[in-house]
């Protein structure tokens, strides 16, 4: 896999169970930073760059990555 250009590399924070998805390992290989959080008891996560990414939405992970890269580039 090719490396992602530095300007488009993301720092992604992932909570379980999404933190165990193999897609995240692929993103790491492309140069993104994955920070895995080890606890599952949060009912709500708040933040300016949060995305809901539960199992039923997993197919939209590539869309979320592209949107995050676009938002990062717009800053």
C-alpha angles and dihedrals in degrees: 000000000000124000120255113242111260093245090058099043113117136206104224123193112203129189124198133308091022090048088070097052113122089224088073092058088053090051089051090053088054091056103266120133115238119198110193118204113209103210129080103191099096114115095185132021117196128196144122093256101036121135126188105238110170124156095272089055096045092106088064095059092102090052091051091050092051092047092048091050090050091049091048090051091050094058 
